[in-house]
Amino acid sequence: MIQRTVTVGSTSGLHARPAAIFVKAAAALPVKVRLIVEGKKPVNAASMLAVLSLGATLGSEVVLEADEDEAGLGRAAVDQLAALLERDLDAGSTSA
């Protein structure tokens, strides 16, 4: 299991536009990534409703989790999504 803890960098947290950018990136990955907020069950990072239900705000610590695999796709997916979460996705134009 690959896990990485990151701090949400978007000023509105994982709400509306930042969540949509994050979910779109997660859905495009070849592996399933789960998102965990302390005290809540893990959710599919590619599900908009599930991500919004976590209520992650600016500065929230979240855990990204994926299964390990031979090709290293899980680690690459977690790293890619972690880099996205750490940015302020509310600011300017971003490419997901």
N, C-alpha and C positions, 0 to 999 in steps of 0.2 A: 504494500500500500504506500502510495506517495502522498505526502501531506505537506502543505505549506501555509503558514499563517501570514496574512497580510492585513494592512490597515486601509480601509476605504478612503480614497482621496477625493472623491467628488463632493462638492459643496452640498448637494442635495442628497447625498448618500446613494444607495441603490434604488432610486425612484425615477420613474418616467424615462427620460432620455438616457441617462447613464445605464439604467437597467436594460434598456432596449439594445444599446451598443454591446453590453456585456453578454447578453443572451444570444445575440446574433453571432458573436465570435465563438461562444461555447457550442452553439448548434452546428457550426461549420467544422468543428474538430472531429477527427476520426475515432475519438474515444469519449466515453461518458465521464464527465467531471461532476462531482458533487460539491455543494457549497454548504458550509456549516457555520451557524452563529451560535454561540454558547447558549445552552438552555433550550435549543430547538433541534428538531430532527433534521438530518441532512436532506437537502433537496437537489433535484436535477438542475445543474447550472444552465441548461438549455431551455428551461421552462420559465417564461415570463411571470406567470402567476405565482409560481413557487418562489422565485427570487424576490418578487415584491412582498410576499408574505413574511419574509424574514425581517423586514423593517430595519435593515442595516443603514445606519446614518454615517455622516462624516466622522471619521476617527474610530468607527467600529472595527474590531478585530474579527476577521472571518477566516475560516480554514477552507482551503481548496483541497480536494481529495480525488485521486484517480487510482485505478488498479495499475500495478506494475506490469510491464510487458517486455518482451525480448527486444523489440525495436526502439524502445525508449519513448514511445508516443505519449504515454501517460505523463512522464516527467516534462516533456516538451509542452504538452497541453496545459499542465498546471503552471509552468513558468510563463507561458504566453498570457494566460488569464490573470495571473498575479500581477504582471506588469501593467495590464489594462486597469485592474482595480485600484492600483496605487496612484494612477493619474487622476486629475480632475477632468472627468469626462463632460462636465458642464461647460468647460472653458474652450472656446474656439472650435475649430474643425479638427476631428480626429478620424483616423482610419482604423477600422476594426479588422 
